[in-house]
Amino acid sequence: MKVMFVNLKSELTVCKDLLTRLGNKTIRTRTECNCPHTQNRRDAVVAYKTDTILCFVIRCKACKKFWEETANDR
Ligand SMILES: [Zn+2]
């Protein structure tokens, strides 16, 4: 399962549309991000097929920044 991060709510919408067009089911939800010590639930999109979750797209600026900075380590 992949976890991706975006900055803007509009980017979540773009991701949702794209994932739907690729033949997945998508739902909007709220979930935790990777930030420590936060009680906030972030806006997110989940894509799934039958009973398998394919990816989470989570809106968090701090996680997005960290995610980009560590891209080479993955
Ligand atoms: Zn975060």
N, CA, C, O and the ligand as a Tripos MOL2 file, in Angstrom:
@<TRIPOS>MOLECULE
protein
  297   295    75     0     0
PROTEIN
NO_CHARGES

@<TRIPOS>ATOM
      1 N           0.8400   -1.1970    0.0000 N.3       1 MET1
      2 CA          0.0000    0.0000    0.0000 C.3       1 MET1
      3 C           0.8790    1.2520    0.0000 C.2       1 MET1
      4 O           1.8170    1.3680    0.7890 O.2       1 MET1
      5 N           0.5610    2.1750   -0.8900 N.am      2 LYS2
      6 CA          1.3210    3.4130   -0.9870 C.3       2 LYS2
      7 C           0.6740    4.5050   -0.1510 C.2       2 LYS2
      8 O          -0.5490    4.5590   -0.0200 O.2       2 LYS2
      9 N           1.5030    5.3730    0.4100 N.am      3 VAL3
     10 CA          1.0000    6.5770    1.0700 C.3       3 VAL3
     11 C           1.6550    7.7710    0.3910 C.2       3 VAL3
     12 O           2.8800    7.8500    0.3000 O.2       3 VAL3
     13 N           0.8310    8.6940   -0.0830 N.am      4 MET4
     14 CA          1.3400    9.8930   -0.7390 C.3       4 MET4
     15 C           0.8130   11.1180   -0.0130 C.2       4 MET4
     16 O          -0.2140   11.0660    0.6640 O.2       4 MET4
     17 N           1.5400   12.2260   -0.1670 N.am      5 PHE5
     18 CA          1.1200   13.4570    0.5070 C.3       5 PHE5
     19 C           0.9600   14.5920   -0.4840 C.2       5 PHE5
     20 O           1.7080   14.6840   -1.4570 O.2       5 PHE5
     21 N          -0.0080   15.4510   -0.2420 N.am      6 VAL6
     22 CA         -0.2090   16.6420   -1.0590 C.3       6 VAL6
     23 C          -0.4120   17.8490   -0.1510 C.2       6 VAL6
     24 O          -0.6760   17.7100    1.0430 O.2       6 VAL6
     25 N          -0.2830   19.0410   -0.7450 N.am      7 ASN7
     26 CA         -0.4250   20.2820    0.0260 C.3       7 ASN7
     27 C          -1.8530   20.8080    0.0680 C.2       7 ASN7
     28 O          -2.3030   21.3370    1.0850 O.2       7 ASN7
     29 N          -2.5600   20.6570   -1.0480 N.am      8 LEU8
     30 CA         -3.8330   21.3630   -1.2030 C.3       8 LEU8
     31 C          -5.0220   20.4260   -1.3320 C.2       8 LEU8
     32 O          -4.8980   19.2870   -1.7810 O.2       8 LEU8
     33 N          -6.1800   20.9410   -0.9260 N.am      9 LYS9
     34 CA         -7.4160   20.1890   -1.0600 C.3       9 LYS9
     35 C          -7.7200   19.9270   -2.5390 C.2       9 LYS9
     36 O          -8.2390   18.8690   -2.8930 O.2       9 LYS9
     37 N          -7.3930   20.8970   -3.3990 N.am     10 SER10
     38 CA         -7.6490   20.7210   -4.8330 C.3      10 SER10
     39 C          -6.7920   19.5890   -5.4030 C.2      10 SER10
     40 O          -7.2080   18.9010   -6.3350 O.2      10 SER10
     41 N          -5.5940   19.3970   -4.8410 N.am     11 GLU11
     42 CA         -4.7380   18.2920   -5.2880 C.3      11 GLU11
     43 C          -5.3460   16.9470   -4.8870 C.2      11 GLU11
     44 O          -5.2030   15.9540   -5.6000 O.2      11 GLU11
     45 N          -6.0190   16.9290   -3.7480 N.am     12 LEU12
     46 CA         -6.7210   15.7140   -3.3330 C.3      12 LEU12
     47 C          -7.8000   15.3620   -4.3410 C.2      12 LEU12
     48 O          -7.9760   14.1970   -4.7000 O.2      12 LEU12
     49 N          -8.5230   16.3830   -4.7950 N.am     13 THR13
     50 CA         -9.5900   16.1790   -5.7760 C.3      13 THR13
     51 C          -9.0290   15.6410   -7.0830 C.2      13 THR13
     52 O          -9.6040   14.7340   -7.6840 O.2      13 THR13
     53 N          -7.8990   16.2030   -7.5280 N.am     14 VAL14
     54 CA         -7.2520   15.7350   -8.7620 C.3      14 VAL14
     55 C          -6.8430   14.2650   -8.6140 C.2      14 VAL14
     56 O          -7.0670   13.4580   -9.5150 O.2      14 VAL14
     57 N          -6.2490   13.9320   -7.4820 N.am     15 CYS15
     58 CA         -5.8310   12.5470   -7.2340 C.3      15 CYS15
     59 C          -7.0320   11.6140   -7.2320 C.2      15 CYS15
     60 O          -6.9860   10.5230   -7.8010 O.2      15 CYS15
     61 N          -8.1070   12.0530   -6.5870 N.am     16 LYS16
     62 CA         -9.3190   11.2260   -6.5050 C.3      16 LYS16
     63 C          -9.8630   10.9520   -7.9080 C.2      16 LYS16
     64 O         -10.1890    9.8140   -8.2430 O.2      16 LYS16
     65 N          -9.9570   12.0030   -8.7200 N.am     17 ASP17
     66 CA        -10.4590   11.8480  -10.0910 C.3      17 ASP17
     67 C          -9.5890   10.8910  -10.8910 C.2      17 ASP17
     68 O         -10.0930   10.0180  -11.5980 O.2      17 ASP17
     69 N          -8.2850   11.0640  -10.7720 N.am     18 LEU18
     70 CA         -7.3390   10.2330  -11.5210 C.3      18 LEU18
     71 C          -7.4530    8.7660  -11.1050 C.2      18 LEU18
     72 O          -7.5210    7.8730  -11.9500 O.2      18 LEU18
     73 N          -7.4710    8.5340   -9.7990 N.am     19 LEU19
     74 CA         -7.5420    7.1610   -9.2890 C.3      19 LEU19
     75 C          -8.8560    6.5010   -9.6810 C.2      19 LEU19
     76 O          -8.9020    5.2970   -9.9370 O.2      19 LEU19
     77 N          -9.9290    7.2970   -9.7270 N.am     20 THR20
     78 CA        -11.2310    6.7680  -10.1530 C.3      20 THR20
     79 C         -11.1910    6.4010  -11.6240 C.2      20 THR20
     80 O         -11.7080    5.3590  -12.0270 O.2      20 THR20
     81 N         -10.5710    7.2670  -12.4300 N.am     21 ARG21
     82 CA        -10.4920    7.0180  -13.8730 C.3      21 ARG21
     83 C          -9.6440    5.7810  -14.1860 C.2      21 ARG21
     84 O          -9.8170    5.1510  -15.2290 O.2      21 ARG21
     85 N          -8.7350    5.4440  -13.2840 N.am     22 LEU22
     86 CA         -7.9050    4.2500  -13.4740 C.3      22 LEU22
     87 C          -8.6400    2.9720  -13.0660 C.2      22 LEU22
     88 O          -8.0810    1.8770  -13.1240 O.2      22 LEU22
     89 N          -9.8970    3.1260  -12.6560 N.am     23 GLY23
     90 CA        -10.7170    1.9480  -12.3770 C.3      23 GLY23
     91 C         -10.7730    1.5460  -10.9170 C.2      23 GLY23
     92 O         -11.1940    0.4370  -10.5890 O.2      23 GLY23
     93 N         -10.3490    2.4460  -10.0370 N.am     24 ASN24
     94 CA        -10.3950    2.1550   -8.6010 C.3      24 ASN24
     95 C         -11.6220    2.7810   -7.9620 C.2      24 ASN24
     96 O         -12.2120    3.7150   -8.5050 O.2      24 ASN24
     97 N         -11.9990    2.2600   -6.8050 N.am     25 LYS25
     98 CA        -12.9960    2.9220   -5.9720 C.3      25 LYS25
     99 C         -12.2370    3.9110   -5.0910 C.2      25 LYS25
    100 O         -11.1390    3.6130   -4.6210 O.2      25 LYS25
    101 N         -12.8210    5.0850   -4.8690 N.am     26 THR26
    102 CA        -12.1580    6.0590   -3.9990 C.3      26 THR26
    103 C         -13.1520    6.6400   -3.0110 C.2      26 THR26
    104 O         -14.3290    6.8190   -3.3240 O.2      26 THR26
    105 N         -12.6690    6.9280   -1.8290 N.am     27 ILE27
    106 CA        -13.4860    7.6280   -0.8370 C.3      27 ILE27
    107 C         -12.6550    8.7140   -0.1630 C.2      27 ILE27
    108 O         -11.4420    8.5840    0.0030 O.2      27 ILE27
    109 N         -13.3390    9.7800    0.2170 N.am     28 ARG28
    110 CA        -12.6980   10.8130    1.0330 C.3      28 ARG28
    111 C         -12.8490   10.4350    2.4830 C.2      28 ARG28
    112 O         -13.8860    9.9090    2.8860 O.2      28 ARG28
    113 N         -11.8290   10.6970    3.2690 N.am     29 THR29
    114 CA        -11.9160   10.4060    4.6940 C.3      29 THR29
    115 C         -10.9880   11.3550    5.4400 C.2      29 THR29
    116 O         -10.4070   12.2580    4.8390 O.2      29 THR29
    117 N         -10.8520   11.1540    6.7280 N.am     30 ARG30
    118 CA         -9.8580   11.8920    7.5100 C.3      30 ARG30
    119 C          -9.0230   10.8620    8.2460 C.2      30 ARG30
    120 O          -9.5450    9.8680    8.7520 O.2      30 ARG30
    121 N          -7.7280   11.1050    8.3010 N.am     31 THR31
    122 CA         -6.8510   10.1190    8.9270 C.3      31 THR31
    123 C          -5.6410   10.7990    9.5430 C.2      31 THR31
    124 O          -5.4550   12.0080    9.3990 O.2      31 THR31
    125 N          -4.8230   10.0180   10.2280 N.am     32 GLU32
    126 CA         -3.6010   10.5520   10.8170 C.3      32 GLU32
    127 C          -2.5260   10.6570    9.7520 C.2      32 GLU32
    128 O          -2.4870    9.8480    8.8250 O.2      32 GLU32
    129 N          -1.6500   11.6500    9.8790 N.am     33 CYS33
    130 CA         -0.4760   11.7300    9.0140 C.3      33 CYS33
    131 C           0.7200   11.2590    9.8360 C.2      33 CYS33
    132 O           0.5420   10.6560   10.8940 O.2      33 CYS33
    133 N           1.9250   11.5240    9.3660 N.am     34 ASN34
    134 CA          3.1170   11.0630   10.0840 C.3      34 ASN34
    135 C           3.6360   12.0670   11.1020 C.2      34 ASN34
    136 O           4.6140   11.7820   11.7930 O.2      34 ASN34
    137 N           3.0160   13.2230   11.2130 N.am     35 CYS35
    138 CA          3.4910   14.2370   12.1440 C.3      35 CYS35
    139 C           3.3810   13.7460   13.5860 C.2      35 CYS35
    140 O           2.3420   13.2230   13.9900 O.2      35 CYS35
    141 N           4.4490   13.9150   14.3570 N.am     36 PRO36
    142 CA          4.3610   13.5380   15.7690 C.3      36 PRO36
    143 C           3.5840   14.5910   16.5620 C.2      36 PRO36
    144 O           3.5400   15.7570   16.1720 O.2      36 PRO36
    145 N           2.9900   14.1890   17.6420 N.am     37 HIS37
    146 CA          2.3360   15.0910   18.5950 C.3      37 HIS37
    147 C           1.2410   15.9420   17.9770 C.2      37 HIS37
    148 O           1.0670   17.0950   18.3720 O.2      37 HIS37
    149 N           0.5110   15.4140   17.0330 N.am     38 THR38
    150 CA         -0.6330   16.1770   16.5460 C.3      38 THR38
    151 C          -1.9000   15.3610   16.7090 C.2      38 THR38
    152 O          -1.9220   14.1520   16.4730 O.2      38 THR38
    153 N          -2.9490   16.0470   17.1150 N.am     39 GLN39
    154 CA         -4.2460   15.3820   17.2680 C.3      39 GLN39
    155 C          -5.0970   15.5850   16.0180 C.2      39 GLN39
    156 O          -6.2110   15.0700   15.9180 O.2      39 GLN39
    157 N          -4.5470   16.3490   15.0600 N.am     40 ASN40
    158 CA         -5.3240   16.6650   13.8700 C.3      40 ASN40
    159 C          -5.5640   15.4440   13.0080 C.2      40 ASN40
    160 O          -4.6810   14.5990   12.8550 O.2      40 ASN40
    161 N          -6.7440   15.3500   12.4500 N.am     41 ARG41
    162 CA         -7.0380   14.3490   11.4430 C.3      41 ARG41
    163 C          -6.9970   15.0390   10.0960 C.2      41 ARG41
    164 O          -7.7140   16.0120    9.8630 O.2      41 ARG41
    165 N          -6.1540   14.5330    9.2100 N.am     42 ARG42
    166 CA         -5.9550   15.1780    7.9210 C.3      42 ARG42
    167 C          -6.9800   14.7000    6.8990 C.2      42 ARG42
    168 O          -7.4460   13.5610    6.9420 O.2      42 ARG42
    169 N          -7.3200   15.6070    5.9720 N.am     43 ASP43
    170 CA         -8.1430   15.2110    4.8290 C.3      43 ASP43
    171 C          -7.3690   14.1950    4.0170 C.2      43 ASP43
    172 O          -6.1590   14.3310    3.8340 O.2      43 ASP43
    173 N          -8.0520   13.1850    3.5340 N.am     44 ALA44
    174 CA         -7.3690   12.1470    2.7720 C.3      44 ALA44
    175 C          -8.3070   11.4880    1.7720 C.2      44 ALA44
    176 O          -9.5300   11.5660    1.8870 O.2      44 ALA44
    177 N          -7.6930   10.8350    0.7830 N.am     45 VAL45
    178 CA         -8.4300   10.0230   -0.1790 C.3      45 VAL45
    179 C          -7.8570    8.6150   -0.1190 C.2      45 VAL45
    180 O          -6.6410    8.4250   -0.1210 O.2      45 VAL45
    181 N          -8.7380    7.6400   -0.0660 N.am     46 VAL46
    182 CA         -8.3210    6.2440   -0.0800 C.3      46 VAL46
    183 C          -8.7820    5.6130   -1.3890 C.2      46 VAL46
    184 O          -9.9430    5.7510   -1.7730 O.2      46 VAL46
    185 N          -7.8670    4.9180   -2.0780 N.am     47 ALA47
    186 CA         -8.2240    4.1930   -3.2920 C.3      47 ALA47
    187 C          -8.1490    2.7040   -3.0180 C.2      47 ALA47
    188 O          -7.1920    2.2220   -2.4130 O.2      47 ALA47
    189 N          -9.1690    1.9730   -3.4670 N.am     48 TYR48
    190 CA         -9.1770    0.5300   -3.2190 C.3      48 TYR48
    191 C          -9.8200   -0.2100   -4.3780 C.2      48 TYR48
    192 O         -10.5630    0.3620   -5.1760 O.2      48 TYR48
    193 N          -9.5180   -1.4770   -4.4460 N.am     49 LYS49
    194 CA        -10.0980   -2.3550   -5.4550 C.3      49 LYS49
    195 C         -10.5630   -3.6030   -4.7360 C.2      49 LYS49
    196 O          -9.7830   -4.2190   -4.0090 O.2      49 LYS49
    197 N         -11.8040   -3.9880   -4.9180 N.am     50 THR50
    198 CA        -12.4540   -5.0500   -4.1370 C.3      50 THR50
    199 C         -12.0870   -4.8780   -2.6600 C.2      50 THR50
    200 O         -12.5270   -3.9100   -2.0390 O.2      50 THR50
    201 N         -11.2900   -5.7920   -2.0750 N.am     51 ASP51
    202 CA        -11.0150   -5.6340   -0.6440 C.3      51 ASP51
    203 C          -9.5680   -5.2390   -0.3740 C.2      51 ASP51
    204 O          -9.0770   -5.4200    0.7400 O.2      51 ASP51
    205 N          -8.8790   -4.7000   -1.3820 N.am     52 THR52
    206 CA         -7.4820   -4.3210   -1.2030 C.3      52 THR52
    207 C          -7.3230   -2.8100   -1.2650 C.2      52 THR52
    208 O          -7.7290   -2.1790   -2.2400 O.2      52 THR52
    209 N          -6.7340   -2.2310   -0.2300 N.am     53 ILE53
    210 CA         -6.4450   -0.8000   -0.2460 C.3      53 ILE53
    211 C          -5.1640   -0.5710   -1.0370 C.2      53 ILE53
    212 O          -4.1250   -1.1540   -0.7280 O.2      53 ILE53
    213 N          -5.2390    0.2770   -2.0550 N.am     54 LEU54
    214 CA         -4.1000    0.5150   -2.9350 C.3      54 LEU54
    215 C          -3.2550    1.6850   -2.4490 C.2      54 LEU54
    216 O          -2.0300    1.5790   -2.3780 O.2      54 LEU54
    217 N          -3.8970    2.7930   -2.1170 N.am     55 CYS55
    218 CA         -3.1160    3.9230   -1.6330 C.3      55 CYS55
    219 C          -3.9320    4.9120   -0.8250 C.2      55 CYS55
    220 O          -5.1500    5.0220   -0.9630 O.2      55 CYS55
    221 N          -3.2170    5.6180    0.0160 N.am     56 PHE56
    222 CA         -3.7430    6.7430    0.7690 C.3      56 PHE56
    223 C          -3.1050    8.0060    0.1970 C.2      56 PHE56
    224 O          -1.8940    8.0420   -0.0200 O.2      56 PHE56
    225 N          -3.8920    9.0230   -0.0440 N.am     57 VAL57
    226 CA         -3.3530   10.3420   -0.3530 C.3      57 VAL57
    227 C          -3.7710   11.2490    0.7930 C.2      57 VAL57
    228 O          -4.9620   11.4450    1.0360 O.2      57 VAL57
    229 N          -2.7940   11.7980    1.4920 N.am     58 ILE58
    230 CA         -3.0710   12.5740    2.7050 C.3      58 ILE58
    231 C          -2.6110   14.0150    2.5180 C.2      58 ILE58
    232 O          -1.5300   14.2730    1.9890 O.2      58 ILE58
    233 N          -3.4550   14.9520    2.9630 N.am     59 ARG59
    234 CA         -3.1110   16.3570    2.8230 C.3      59 ARG59
    235 C          -2.4030   16.8420    4.0820 C.2      59 ARG59
    236 O          -3.0410   17.0460    5.1150 O.2      59 ARG59
    237 N          -1.0950   17.0250    4.0010 N.am     60 CYS60
    238 CA         -0.3250   17.5860    5.1080 C.3      60 CYS60
    239 C           0.9360   18.2200    4.5500 C.2      60 CYS60
    240 O           1.7520   17.5430    3.9240 O.2      60 CYS60
    241 N           1.0980   19.5110    4.7720 N.am     61 LYS61
    242 CA          2.2480   20.2350    4.2080 C.3      61 LYS61
    243 C           3.5700   19.7420    4.7850 C.2      61 LYS61
    244 O           4.5440   19.5790    4.0500 O.2      61 LYS61
    245 N           3.6120   19.5050    6.0840 N.am     62 ALA62
    246 CA          4.8610   19.0760    6.7160 C.3      62 ALA62
    247 C           5.2730   17.6880    6.2310 C.2      62 ALA62
    248 O           6.4470   17.4510    5.9450 O.2      62 ALA62
    249 N           4.3200   16.7820    6.1390 N.am     63 CYS63
    250 CA          4.6310   15.4220    5.6700 C.3      63 CYS63
    251 C           5.0250   15.4380    4.1980 C.2      63 CYS63
    252 O           5.9100   14.6910    3.7820 O.2      63 CYS63
    253 N           4.3750   16.2790    3.4170 N.am     64 LYS64
    254 CA          4.6920   16.3950    1.9950 C.3      64 LYS64
    255 C           6.1500   16.8450    1.8270 C.2      64 LYS64
    256 O           6.8880   16.3110    0.9990 O.2      64 LYS64
    257 N           6.5400   17.8300    2.6270 N.am     65 LYS65
    258 CA          7.8990   18.3730    2.5520 C.3      65 LYS65
    259 C           8.9140   17.2760    2.9220 C.2      65 LYS65
    260 O           9.9020   17.0700    2.2160 O.2      65 LYS65
    261 N           8.6540   16.5810    4.0370 N.am     66 PHE66
    262 CA          9.5500   15.5170    4.4920 C.3      66 PHE66
    263 C           9.6130   14.3920    3.4510 C.2      66 PHE66
    264 O          10.6770   13.8340    3.1860 O.2      66 PHE66
    265 N           8.4690   14.0790    2.8780 N.am     67 TRP67
    266 CA          8.3350   13.0160    1.8800 C.3      67 TRP67
    267 C           9.2030   13.3240    0.6620 C.2      67 TRP67
    268 O           9.8480   12.4310    0.1120 O.2      67 TRP67
    269 N           9.2160   14.5920    0.2400 N.am     68 GLU68
    270 CA         10.0160   14.9960   -0.9180 C.3      68 GLU68
    271 C          11.5020   14.9930   -0.5810 C.2      68 GLU68
    272 O          12.3350   14.5980   -1.3970 O.2      68 GLU68
    273 N          11.8240   15.4400    0.6320 N.am     69 GLU69
    274 CA         13.2310   15.5260    1.0340 C.3      69 GLU69
    275 C          13.8640   14.1450    1.1870 C.2      69 GLU69
    276 O          15.0750   13.9970    1.0250 O.2      69 GLU69
    277 N          13.0610   13.1460    1.4940 N.am     70 THR70
    278 CA         13.5950   11.8000    1.7220 C.3      70 THR70
    279 C          13.3420   10.8690    0.5390 C.2      70 THR70
    280 O          13.5110    9.6550    0.6500 O.2      70 THR70
    281 N          12.9330   11.4480   -0.6030 N.am     71 ALA71
    282 CA         12.5790   10.6420   -1.7740 C.3      71 ALA71
    283 C          13.7290    9.7350   -2.2140 C.2      71 ALA71
    284 O          13.5060    8.6100   -2.6620 O.2      71 ALA71
    285 N          14.9520   10.2310   -2.0840 N.am     72 ASN72
    286 CA         16.1110    9.4550   -2.5350 C.3      72 ASN72
    287 C          16.4220    8.2730   -1.6310 C.2      72 ASN72
    288 O          17.1260    7.3460   -2.0320 O.2      72 ASN72
    289 N          15.8920    8.3040   -0.3970 N.am     73 ASP73
    290 CA         16.1570    7.2160    0.5400 C.3      73 ASP73
    291 C          15.2170    6.0350    0.3310 C.2      73 ASP73
    292 O          15.4350    4.9630    0.8970 O.2      73 ASP73
    293 N          14.1790    6.2200   -0.4710 N.am     74 ARG74
    294 CA         13.2080    5.1420   -0.6630 C.3      74 ARG74
    295 C          13.5500    4.2390   -1.8320 C.2      74 ARG74
    296 O          12.8200    3.2880   -2.1110 O.2      74 ARG74
    297 ZN          1.8530   15.4610    8.7280 Zn       75 ZN75
@<TRIPOS>BOND
     1     1     2 1
     2     2     3 1
     3     3     4 2
     4     3     5 am
     5     5     6 1
     6     6     7 1
     7     7     8 2
     8     7     9 am
     9     9    10 1
    10    10    11 1
    11    11    12 2
    12    11    13 am
    13    13    14 1
    14    14    15 1
    15    15    16 2
    16    15    17 am
    17    17    18 1
    18    18    19 1
    19    19    20 2
    20    19    21 am
    21    21    22 1
    22    22    23 1
    23    23    24 2
    24    23    25 am
    25    25    26 1
    26    26    27 1
    27    27    28 2
    28    27    29 am
    29    29    30 1
    30    30    31 1
    31    31    32 2
    32    31    33 am
    33    33    34 1
    34    34    35 1
    35    35    36 2
    36    35    37 am
    37    37    38 1
    38    38    39 1
    39    39    40 2
    40    39    41 am
    41    41    42 1
    42    42    43 1
    43    43    44 2
    44    43    45 am
    45    45    46 1
    46    46    47 1
    47    47    48 2
    48    47    49 am
    49    49    50 1
    50    50    51 1
    51    51    52 2
    52    51    53 am
    53    53    54 1
    54    54    55 1
    55    55    56 2
    56    55    57 am
    57    57    58 1
    58    58    59 1
    59    59    60 2
    60    59    61 am
    61    61    62 1
    62    62    63 1
    63    63    64 2
    64    63    65 am
    65    65    66 1
    66    66    67 1
    67    67    68 2
    68    67    69 am
    69    69    70 1
    70    70    71 1
    71    71    72 2
    72    71    73 am
    73    73    74 1
    74    74    75 1
    75    75    76 2
    76    75    77 am
    77    77    78 1
    78    78    79 1
    79    79    80 2
    80    79    81 am
    81    81    82 1
    82    82    83 1
    83    83    84 2
    84    83    85 am
    85    85    86 1
    86    86    87 1
    87    87    88 2
    88    87    89 am
    89    89    90 1
    90    90    91 1
    91    91    92 2
    92    91    93 am
    93    93    94 1
    94    94    95 1
    95    95    96 2
    96    95    97 am
    97    97    98 1
    98    98    99 1
    99    99   100 2
   100    99   101 am
   101   101   102 1
   102   102   103 1
   103   103   104 2
   104   103   105 am
   105   105   106 1
   106   106   107 1
   107   107   108 2
   108   107   109 am
   109   109   110 1
   110   110   111 1
   111   111   112 2
   112   111   113 am
   113   113   114 1
   114   114   115 1
   115   115   116 2
   116   115   117 am
   117   117   118 1
   118   118   119 1
   119   119   120 2
   120   119   121 am
   121   121   122 1
   122   122   123 1
   123   123   124 2
   124   123   125 am
   125   125   126 1
   126   126   127 1
   127   127   128 2
   128   127   129 am
   129   129   130 1
   130   130   131 1
   131   131   132 2
   132   131   133 am
   133   133   134 1
   134   134   135 1
   135   135   136 2
   136   135   137 am
   137   137   138 1
   138   138   139 1
   139   139   140 2
   140   139   141 am
   141   141   142 1
   142   142   143 1
   143   143   144 2
   144   143   145 am
   145   145   146 1
   146   146   147 1
   147   147   148 2
   148   147   149 am
   149   149   150 1
   150   150   151 1
   151   151   152 2
   152   151   153 am
   153   153   154 1
   154   154   155 1
   155   155   156 2
   156   155   157 am
   157   157   158 1
   158   158   159 1
   159   159   160 2
   160   159   161 am
   161   161   162 1
   162   162   163 1
   163   163   164 2
   164   163   165 am
   165   165   166 1
   166   166   167 1
   167   167   168 2
   168   167   169 am
   169   169   170 1
   170   170   171 1
   171   171   172 2
   172   171   173 am
   173   173   174 1
   174   174   175 1
   175   175   176 2
   176   175   177 am
   177   177   178 1
   178   178   179 1
   179   179   180 2
   180   179   181 am
   181   181   182 1
   182   182   183 1
   183   183   184 2
   184   183   185 am
   185   185   186 1
   186   186   187 1
   187   187   188 2
   188   187   189 am
   189   189   190 1
   190   190   191 1
   191   191   192 2
   192   191   193 am
   193   193   194 1
   194   194   195 1
   195   195   196 2
   196   195   197 am
   197   197   198 1
   198   198   199 1
   199   199   200 2
   200   199   201 am
   201   201   202 1
   202   202   203 1
   203   203   204 2
   204   203   205 am
   205   205   206 1
   206   206   207 1
   207   207   208 2
   208   207   209 am
   209   209   210 1
   210   210   211 1
   211   211   212 2
   212   211   213 am
   213   213   214 1
   214   214   215 1
   215   215   216 2
   216   215   217 am
   217   217   218 1
   218   218   219 1
   219   219   220 2
   220   219   221 am
   221   221   222 1
   222   222   223 1
   223   223   224 2
   224   223   225 am
   225   225   226 1
   226   226   227 1
   227   227   228 2
   228   227   229 am
   229   229   230 1
   230   230   231 1
   231   231   232 2
   232   231   233 am
   233   233   234 1
   234   234   235 1
   235   235   236 2
   236   235   237 am
   237   237   238 1
   238   238   239 1
   239   239   240 2
   240   239   241 am
   241   241   242 1
   242   242   243 1
   243   243   244 2
   244   243   245 am
   245   245   246 1
   246   246   247 1
   247   247   248 2
   248   247   249 am
   249   249   250 1
   250   250   251 1
   251   251   252 2
   252   251   253 am
   253   253   254 1
   254   254   255 1
   255   255   256 2
   256   255   257 am
   257   257   258 1
   258   258   259 1
   259   259   260 2
   260   259   261 am
   261   261   262 1
   262   262   263 1
   263   263   264 2
   264   263   265 am
   265   265   266 1
   266   266   267 1
   267   267   268 2
   268   267   269 am
   269   269   270 1
   270   270   271 1
   271   271   272 2
   272   271   273 am
   273   273   274 1
   274   274   275 1
   275   275   276 2
   276   275   277 am
   277   277   278 1
   278   278   279 1
   279   279   280 2
   280   279   281 am
   281   281   282 1
   282   282   283 1
   283   283   284 2
   284   283   285 am
   285   285   286 1
   286   286   287 1
   287   287   288 2
   288   287   289 am
   289   289   290 1
   290   290   291 1
   291   291   292 2
   292   291   293 am
   293   293   294 1
   294   294   295 1
   295   295   296 2
@<TRIPOS>SUBSTRUCTURE
     1 MET1         2 RESIDUE 1 A MET
     2 LYS2         6 RESIDUE 1 A LYS
     3 VAL3        10 RESIDUE 1 A VAL
     4 MET4        14 RESIDUE 1 A MET
     5 PHE5        18 RESIDUE 1 A PHE
     6 VAL6        22 RESIDUE 1 A VAL
     7 ASN7        26 RESIDUE 1 A ASN
     8 LEU8        30 RESIDUE 1 A LEU
     9 LYS9        34 RESIDUE 1 A LYS
    10 SER10       38 RESIDUE 1 A SER
    11 GLU11       42 RESIDUE 1 A GLU
    12 LEU12       46 RESIDUE 1 A LEU
    13 THR13       50 RESIDUE 1 A THR
    14 VAL14       54 RESIDUE 1 A VAL
    15 CYS15       58 RESIDUE 1 A CYS
    16 LYS16       62 RESIDUE 1 A LYS
    17 ASP17       66 RESIDUE 1 A ASP
    18 LEU18       70 RESIDUE 1 A LEU
    19 LEU19       74 RESIDUE 1 A LEU
    20 THR20       78 RESIDUE 1 A THR
    21 ARG21       82 RESIDUE 1 A ARG
    22 LEU22       86 RESIDUE 1 A LEU
    23 GLY23       90 RESIDUE 1 A GLY
    24 ASN24       94 RESIDUE 1 A ASN
    25 LYS25       98 RESIDUE 1 A LYS
    26 THR26      102 RESIDUE 1 A THR
    27 ILE27      106 RESIDUE 1 A ILE
    28 ARG28      110 RESIDUE 1 A ARG
    29 THR29      114 RESIDUE 1 A THR
    30 ARG30      118 RESIDUE 1 A ARG
    31 THR31      122 RESIDUE 1 A THR
    32 GLU32      126 RESIDUE 1 A GLU
    33 CYS33      130 RESIDUE 1 A CYS
    34 ASN34      134 RESIDUE 1 A ASN
    35 CYS35      138 RESIDUE 1 A CYS
    36 PRO36      142 RESIDUE 1 A PRO
    37 HIS37      146 RESIDUE 1 A HIS
    38 THR38      150 RESIDUE 1 A THR
    39 GLN39      154 RESIDUE 1 A GLN
    40 ASN40      158 RESIDUE 1 A ASN
    41 ARG41      162 RESIDUE 1 A ARG
    42 ARG42      166 RESIDUE 1 A ARG
    43 ASP43      170 RESIDUE 1 A ASP
    44 ALA44      174 RESIDUE 1 A ALA
    45 VAL45      178 RESIDUE 1 A VAL
    46 VAL46      182 RESIDUE 1 A VAL
    47 ALA47      186 RESIDUE 1 A ALA
    48 TYR48      190 RESIDUE 1 A TYR
    49 LYS49      194 RESIDUE 1 A LYS
    50 THR50      198 RESIDUE 1 A THR
    51 ASP51      202 RESIDUE 1 A ASP
    52 THR52      206 RESIDUE 1 A THR
    53 ILE53      210 RESIDUE 1 A ILE
    54 LEU54      214 RESIDUE 1 A LEU
    55 CYS55      218 RESIDUE 1 A CYS
    56 PHE56      222 RESIDUE 1 A PHE
    57 VAL57      226 RESIDUE 1 A VAL
    58 ILE58      230 RESIDUE 1 A ILE
    59 ARG59      234 RESIDUE 1 A ARG
    60 CYS60      238 RESIDUE 1 A CYS
    61 LYS61      242 RESIDUE 1 A LYS
    62 ALA62      246 RESIDUE 1 A ALA
    63 CYS63      250 RESIDUE 1 A CYS
    64 LYS64      254 RESIDUE 1 A LYS
    65 LYS65      258 RESIDUE 1 A LYS
    66 PHE66      262 RESIDUE 1 A PHE
    67 TRP67      266 RESIDUE 1 A TRP
    68 GLU68      270 RESIDUE 1 A GLU
    69 GLU69      274 RESIDUE 1 A GLU
    70 THR70      278 RESIDUE 1 A THR
    71 ALA71      282 RESIDUE 1 A ALA
    72 ASN72      286 RESIDUE 1 A ASN
    73 ASP73      290 RESIDUE 1 A ASP
    74 ARG74      294 RESIDUE 1 A ARG
    75 ZN75       297 GROUP 0 **** ****
